[in-house]
Every structure is written in structure tokens, then in C-alpha cells.
Amino acid sequence: MPTPKKGPRLASSPAHERLMLANMATSLFQNGQITTTLPKAKRLRPLAERLITFAKRGDLHSRRRVMRVIRNKSVVHILFTQIAEQMEQREGGYTRIVKIAPRVGDNAPAAIIELVTEPVAKKAVVKEAEAATKVAEEEAPAVETEAAEAAEASVEETAAAEAEAPAEEAAEAEKAE
């Protein structure tokens, strides 16, 4: 387990940081994206993704756990109905952080954190695997026929060797007499 960071947090106290992250998560789900500083965006990402995972479950317990963080019922409703439906096919990576120019007033590194709303495309790896399976199925009958021919040839050789063996034994028996 990683050790907690020393020193002050994003705000003056842990309680203030928790409330600030809850407000940012509420704004993120309400608007789809927010502009903030880069450290705040990096701290918000795990919280927002966890809340979306709860929303994808959709049961009452998950709704109550989300309501502990986001106090606005209309935003929770949007999260559970619209956002969870959009993220249904996605297996994580619900948010995106894009760095932008530093903030004008204090030159702090700024970023945009937004919900990823693009539909999930099938990975190229899956297509390659399906193509390889088809090629293997096409080659399998050819390999099976070659194997069958080889097996028949070995059976014929064995039968020929067995036929020669009694003849040789009979010849050796005649010589012994």
C-alpha cells in the first residue's frame, strides 16, 4: 500500500479536500467537463470513476453510496440514468484529462477533465484473433487429411512388415529343420 503524502493537501484540511472533490465531481457530472488545475484533476479522476462504477451497478445500495458524496439528487439521477447508460460498454477509463495552457493569474498548470462519451470500438486485437481462428480452421482440414494419409501409409507399412515377418519365420523354421 502506498504511503500517504506528507504535508498539506489540496486545501487546508482533509474535510475541506473531500468537500472540494465532491463539488468538482458534481460539476463534472452536471456539465460533462470542467477546467481546473492539474493536481485537482488528478485527484478527482479516481473518485469520479468510482462513482461511475457504482452508477453502472444501479442498485439501491450503490445509489446511497453515491449520495454520500454527491448531495444533489438531480445530478445523481443524471449519473445513474444517462452517464451510466453511456458507459455501459466501457470497462474503465471513464474520464480524460487534457493539459491546457497555464492559468493566467498564477501560472498554475491547468487541465480539462471530461467524461469520455465516445462509443467503445472493438479492438483490433479481437479482429486479428478472429482472422487467425478462421485461417486455422481452413488449414485444419488440410492438416487432418495429410495426417490421415500419413496414418494410412504407416498402417500399410506395418501390415506389410507383419506379412513379411511370418514368411521370414517360416523360412527360418525350414532352414532349422
N, C-alpha and C positions, 0 to 999 in steps of 0.2 A: 504494500500500500504506500503510495507516495506521501511524503511528509507534507504537512500543511505549510503554506507560505508564511514567512515571518513578516512582521511589520503590519502597517495599516493596509486595509483592504481598499476596494474601490471607493468606499465612502468612509465615514468616521467610525462606524461600528458594524458588527455582523448583522444586527437587526436592520440597520439602515440599508445595507447592501442587499439583504433579502427583499426588502420592500421595493428598492430601486429596480432590481431584476424582475420582480413581479409586475411592476408598472411597464417596464420595457417589453415584457412578454405580452402583456395586454395590448400594447400599441402595435406590436408585431402582428398579432393575430387579427387585430381590427383593420390594419392598413395594408398588410401584406409585406411591407418593408419599412425599415426605419434607418435613419442616419445617426450614427453615434461614434464614439471613439473606438479604436481597435481593441483595447483591453476589455471594454464593456461588452463589445460584440462577441469576443471570445469567451467571456464568462456567461453570456446569455445563451449561446448555442446549445450546450448540454441540457440546460433547463427547458428550453423550447422544444428540443427533440424528445425529451422525456414526456413532456405534456402531450405532444402529438401522438406518441406511442400509447399513452393512456386513452386518448380520444379514439384511436383506432380500435381499442378493445370494446368501447362503447357501453360497458355495463354501469350499473349504479355506483359501485364502489369506485370505479375509475373516475366517474363524474365528480364524486365527492372529493377525491384526492386532488383533482384539478381545481375544484372550487376552493381548496385551501390556499392555493397560490393566486389564482385569478378570481377576484371578488365580483367582477362584472358578469352577471348571468347571461346577458345578451352575447358577450364575447365567448363565453363557454358554449353557448348554443351554436354559434358560428363555427367554433373549433370542432365540436362533435358532429355537426351535420355537413358543413361544406368542406372544411380543411381535411378532416379525416377521410372523407369520401375521395378527395383528390389524391391523398397519399396512400390509398389502399394497396396499390400495386407496388409501391416503393418499399424497400426493405432497409430503411435508414437513409441518412443524408437528406433530411427534410429542409435544411436551411443552407444558405450560401452566404459567405462573407466575401465582399468585394472591397478591396482597398481603394480609397479615393485620395484626392489631394489633401494635404494637411489643413486643419481648421484655420481660418483666417485670424481669429483673435489671439490664440496662444500657440499656434503651430503644432497642436496635438495631432497625432496620426488618426485620421478619420476613416470610417468604413461604413458600408451599407450592408446590413444583414437583412436577407429577404427569404421568403418561402420559395422553395423550388416547386413550380407548378407545371413544368413540362411533363408530358406523359413518359413513362419508362419505356425505352425501346429495348427490344430483345438484343441481348449481347451478341456480338459477332462470334464469340466462342461457342455459343449454342448452335449457331448456324454451321460453323465448321465441324462440330461434333456430329450434327445430323448428316452432313455431307459425307463424313468419314464412315458413318454407320451404313449409309447407302452403298458406298463403294465396297465396304467389307461384305455386305450381303450379296452384291453382284459377283464378287470374287469367290465367295464361299461355295457356290455350286461348282465352279470350275475346279476348285481345290478338292472338293469332295469327289468329283469324277476322276481326277488324277489319282487320288488316294484309293478309290475303288479299283481302278485299273492296276495300280501297284499291288494291291492286296490280291487281286485275281492272279497276277503274274507270280506272286510269291506262293500262292496256293498251288498253281500248276507246277512250279519248280519243286515244291515239297512232294506233290503227288508223283512226279517223275522220279524223284530221288527214292521215294518209298517203293516204287515199282522196280527200280534197279536194285535195291537192297535185297529183296528175296531172290532175285535172279543170281546175284553175286553169292549169296549164301548157298544156294543150290549148287552153283559151280564149285564152291569151296568144299561142299559136302561130297561131291563126286570125286574131287581130287583126293580127298582124305580116304576114300574107300579104295 
